[in-house]
């Protein structure tokens, strides 16, 4: 029997962390009002609560216009369409992101072009962008990841030079600010997710924000079955779909927005306390906080496990042991999209991948920083475990230290917890116990 919980020792933590999502009696009353009012859906568009939430959220993020939609992936599709992305156009994206960032590009019969990430932030590396630009490039799609922002200053300069749209994927960045401007409000459009794990959630849901009326009108029409926008100043007519948000989702999100600032303060305080401990541990590294980030969106806390400092003990063993100590964690939270089992692209299904060129072969793409992050070093801790007390934040750090002090016990160890941590999200069992 060893000292680590995974080898038979006593775990650091047995008590569950604070439950996520959070709700209160005010949320219950709002849902009951929607239920008894029988005005449940997204039509007439925009419905009352969805319209009010979208306006409040856009104002909170510093944009003029907001649109509530069915989920975050659709938010990206709507934003791409609003920006005028057409079949055959190329959109530059970071390789290290969720597949839902990239799928909408293909669904519009456009072409995703992958670039690598900055090893200091895990966000799109601006130094890789210009080499990827071609005469077909029409947009840049940076992703703000973890607690970091993509370098919007450098990305903006490149976009202006080449006359490209900038669409920010802000699925991790609710409440975050770059140079005192909210996430999604620096680029042409910003896209948000309200899926269950996000900093604000209605189970599913999304939002698009912009300060350009023309983009807002296109986005509204595309979301509302092609109907003209209420303002209709630009008279765009296009085929649209029903991508509207329900009033139940909007009722929940009003409460989520109300609670976000207080929750963000608790998370950030506890994450900084945790970081002050692990930043002193040889073999771990933290992502760099850019001083231009004037408000941190405290989503999953991400740090680096460097296996070469632990005699090659793989990250999966560290993660399995950490979870057995009672700390929810992940490594293959993301992987390079071009290598994901959730990205089975056949050029026959997406004609633009072959227009005027050899068919795009995503299997030939290589982004080494993204691959190292995904398969060797990135450690993701869910945000809800930092909603507790300072003592609980210390307990998370205690568990990390305990596992690393006993890392020799993990060499060659086979255990179901380790095997699960070696699987990508696409490979894991269909039914998996939630960590929140």
SVG drawing of the C-alpha trace seen along z (x, -y; Angstrom):
<svg xmlns="http://www.w3.org/2000/svg" viewBox="-50 -52 64 54">
<polyline fill="none" stroke="black" stroke-width="0.4" points="0.0,0.0 1.3,-3.4 0.7,-6.9 -1.2,-8.1 -5.0,-7.3 -4.5,-5.6 -2.2,-3.1 -4.3,-2.6 -3.6,-5.6 -6.1,-8.1 -7.3,-10.7 -6.9,-14.4 -10.6,-15.1 -13.7,-13.1 -16.3,-15.9 -17.8,-17.0 -17.0,-20.5 -19.6,-23.2 -22.3,-22.1 -22.5,-23.6 -24.7,-25.2 -25.8,-27.5 -29.4,-28.7 -31.7,-30.4 -35.3,-31.1 -35.3,-34.0 -34.5,-31.6 -37.2,-29.3 -39.8,-32.1 -38.6,-33.2 -38.9,-29.7 -42.4,-29.4 -43.4,-32.7 -42.4,-31.4 -44.1,-28.1 -47.5,-29.6 -47.3,-32.5 -47.2,-29.8 -44.8,-32.1 -42.0,-29.5 -40.3,-29.7 -38.2,-32.0 -41.0,-33.3 -42.2,-36.1 -38.6,-37.1 -36.8,-38.3 -39.1,-37.2 -39.3,-39.3 -36.8,-37.6 -34.4,-36.6 -34.4,-40.2 -33.9,-41.7 -31.1,-39.3 -29.3,-39.8 -29.4,-43.6 -28.1,-43.3 -25.4,-40.9 -24.1,-43.0 -24.0,-46.1 -22.1,-44.1 -19.5,-43.1 -19.3,-46.5 -21.0,-46.0 -24.0,-47.8 -26.0,-44.8 -26.7,-41.3 -28.4,-38.3 -29.4,-35.2 -29.2,-31.9 -29.6,-28.2 -25.9,-27.3 -22.3,-28.4 -21.6,-26.5 -24.5,-28.2 -23.3,-31.5 -20.1,-31.0 -22.0,-29.9 -24.3,-33.0 -21.3,-35.3 -19.5,-33.9 -22.6,-34.3 -23.1,-37.9 -19.5,-38.7 -20.2,-37.6 -18.2,-34.4 -19.1,-32.7 -18.4,-29.3 -14.7,-28.8 -13.6,-31.5 -10.8,-30.7 -11.0,-31.3 -7.8,-31.1 -8.4,-29.3 -6.1,-28.0 -5.6,-24.2 -6.1,-23.9 -9.7,-24.5 -13.1,-22.7 -14.3,-21.2 -17.4,-23.4 -15.1,-26.4 -14.3,-24.9 -17.3,-22.9 -19.4,-26.0 -16.8,-27.0 -17.2,-23.8 -21.0,-23.9 -20.9,-27.2 -18.8,-25.5 -15.8,-27.6 -12.3,-26.3 -10.7,-26.3 -6.9,-27.0 -5.2,-25.9 -2.3,-27.8 -0.5,-26.9 -0.8,-28.4 1.5,-30.6 3.1,-28.2 2.8,-31.0 -1.0,-31.4 -2.3,-28.4 -4.1,-31.0 -3.7,-31.7 -0.1,-32.7 -0.2,-36.0 3.3,-35.2 1.8,-32.2 -1.0,-34.1 0.5,-36.0 2.2,-32.9 -1.3,-31.3 -3.0,-34.2 -3.9,-33.6 -6.0,-35.6 -9.0,-33.5 -8.6,-34.5 -11.6,-36.4 -11.5,-36.2 -9.5,-35.4 -11.2,-33.4 -9.1,-33.7 -10.2,-31.7 -9.8,-33.1 -8.8,-30.0 -8.7,-29.2 -7.9,-32.5 -6.0,-33.9 -6.9,-36.2 -5.6,-35.9 -3.4,-38.9 -6.1,-41.1 -3.7,-44.0 -1.5,-42.0 -4.5,-40.2 -6.3,-43.5 -3.2,-44.9 -3.0,-41.9 -6.8,-42.1 -6.7,-45.7 -3.6,-45.3 -5.3,-42.4 -8.9,-43.7 -10.1,-40.6 -13.0,-40.2 -12.2,-39.3 -14.6,-36.9 -13.8,-36.2 -14.7,-32.9 -15.4,-33.9 -16.8,-30.6 -14.4,-30.8 -14.4,-34.6 -17.7,-35.8 -16.9,-39.0 -13.3,-39.1 -11.8,-42.4 -8.9,-43.3 -7.7,-46.9 -10.9,-47.5 -13.1,-46.4 -15.2,-43.2 -14.4,-40.0 -16.1,-39.9 -16.2,-43.7 -12.8,-44.4 -13.3,-42.3 -16.1,-42.6 -18.2,-40.0 -18.0,-38.0 -19.5,-34.5 -20.4,-33.0 -21.5,-29.6 -23.9,-29.0 -23.3,-25.2 -23.3,-23.4 -19.6,-23.8 -19.4,-27.5 -19.1,-30.5 -22.7,-31.3 -25.1,-28.5 -28.7,-27.7 -27.8,-24.1 -27.3,-25.0 -27.5,-28.4 -25.3,-31.0 -25.0,-34.7 -23.5,-36.9 -22.5,-40.5 -21.3,-43.2 -21.3,-47.0 -21.9,-46.9 -25.6,-47.2 -25.2,-45.6 -23.7,-42.5 -26.4,-42.5 -29.2,-42.6 -27.7,-39.7 -27.3,-37.7 -30.9,-38.3 -32.2,-37.3 -30.1,-34.1 -31.3,-33.2 -34.9,-33.9 -35.7,-31.8 -34.6,-34.6 -37.1,-37.2 -36.0,-40.8 -34.4,-42.4 -36.6,-44.8 -34.5,-47.8 -33.8,-46.4 -31.7,-49.4 -29.5,-47.3 -32.3,-45.3 -30.3,-42.0 -32.4,-39.0 -31.0,-35.5 -32.1,-32.0 -32.1,-31.5 -32.8,-28.9 -34.6,-28.7 -31.6,-29.2 -33.6,-31.1 -33.2,-30.8 -36.2,-29.8 -37.6,-31.9 -36.7,-29.2 -33.0,-29.6 -33.2,-33.4 -34.9,-33.3 -32.0,-31.3 -29.4,-33.5 -30.7,-36.6 -29.8,-35.1 -26.5,-33.8 -25.5,-37.3 -26.6,-38.8 -24.3,-36.4 -21.3,-36.4 -19.3,-39.3 -19.5,-38.0 -18.6,-34.4 -15.8,-35.7 -14.2,-37.5 -14.4,-34.3 -12.9,-32.1 -10.1,-34.5 -9.1,-34.9 -9.0,-31.2 -7.2,-30.5 -4.5,-33.1 -4.1,-31.5 -3.7,-28.1 -1.3,-29.5 0.9,-31.0 1.5,-27.5 2.0,-25.5 4.1,-28.1 6.9,-27.2 6.9,-23.5 9.7,-22.4 8.2,-20.6 4.9,-22.6 4.5,-25.8 1.7,-28.3 0.3,-30.2 1.3,-33.9 -1.1,-36.6 -1.0,-39.4 -1.1,-42.8 -3.5,-44.0 -6.1,-41.7 -7.9,-44.1 -10.5,-41.6 -9.8,-37.9 -12.5,-35.5 -11.8,-32.7 -12.8,-29.7 -11.0,-26.4 -7.6,-26.9 -4.9,-25.6 -1.3,-24.8 1.5,-22.6 2.7,-19.3 6.2,-18.7 6.8,-14.9 10.5,-15.2 10.9,-16.6 9.2,-13.5 11.4,-10.9 8.8,-10.5 5.8,-9.6 3.0,-10.5 0.5,-13.2 -2.3,-10.6 -0.8,-9.0 -0.6,-12.3 -4.2,-13.2 -5.5,-9.8 -3.8,-10.1 -5.0,-13.6 -8.6,-12.6 -8.3,-9.8 -7.3,-12.4 -10.7,-13.9 -9.8,-16.7 -11.7,-16.7 -9.2,-17.3 -8.6,-16.7 -5.8,-16.6 -7.3,-15.9 -9.9,-18.6 -9.0,-19.8 -6.8,-18.3 -5.7,-19.7 -9.0,-19.7 -7.4,-18.1 -6.5,-15.0 -9.8,-14.7 -12.2,-11.8 -15.0,-14.4 -13.6,-15.9 -13.9,-13.1 -13.7,-15.4 -14.1,-13.9 -13.5,-16.4 -16.3,-14.8 -18.7,-16.1 -17.4,-19.7 -16.8,-20.7 -14.9,-23.9 -12.0,-21.8 -11.3,-20.9 -12.2,-24.0 -9.3,-25.0 -6.8,-23.0 -5.8,-19.6 -8.3,-18.4 -7.3,-19.8 -5.7,-17.0 -6.1,-17.9 -4.2,-14.7 -1.1,-16.4 -1.4,-19.4 1.2,-19.7 1.0,-22.2 3.6,-21.0 2.8,-23.4 -0.9,-22.4 0.1,-18.7 2.4,-19.0 -0.3,-20.9 -3.0,-18.3 -1.1,-15.1 1.7,-15.8 1.4,-18.9 -1.9,-20.7 -3.9,-20.2 -7.4,-21.6 -9.2,-22.1 -12.9,-23.0 -13.9,-26.5 -16.6,-25.3 -14.0,-23.8 -12.7,-27.3 -16.1,-28.6 -15.5,-27.5 -13.3,-28.7 -9.6,-29.6 -9.1,-26.3 -10.5,-24.4 -8.2,-26.1 -5.3,-25.1 -6.6,-21.6 -6.4,-21.5 -2.8,-22.6 -2.1,-20.1 -3.4,-17.3 -1.1,-18.4 1.9,-18.5 1.1,-15.1 0.8,-13.4 4.1,-15.0 5.9,-14.0 4.7,-10.4 5.2,-10.4 7.5,-7.4 4.5,-5.3 2.9,-6.0 5.7,-4.5 4.3,-1.7 1.0,-1.7 -2.0,-0.5 -5.3,-1.7 -8.8,-2.5 -8.5,-6.2 -5.2,-6.5 -6.7,-4.8 -9.6,-7.2 -7.3,-10.2 -5.4,-8.8 -8.6,-8.9 -9.7,-11.9 -13.3,-13.1 -14.3,-11.5 -13.1,-8.1 -14.6,-8.2 -17.6,-6.1 -20.9,-7.5 -22.2,-7.8 -19.7,-9.5 -20.2,-10.8 -20.3,-14.6 -17.8,-16.5 -20.2,-19.3"/>
</svg>
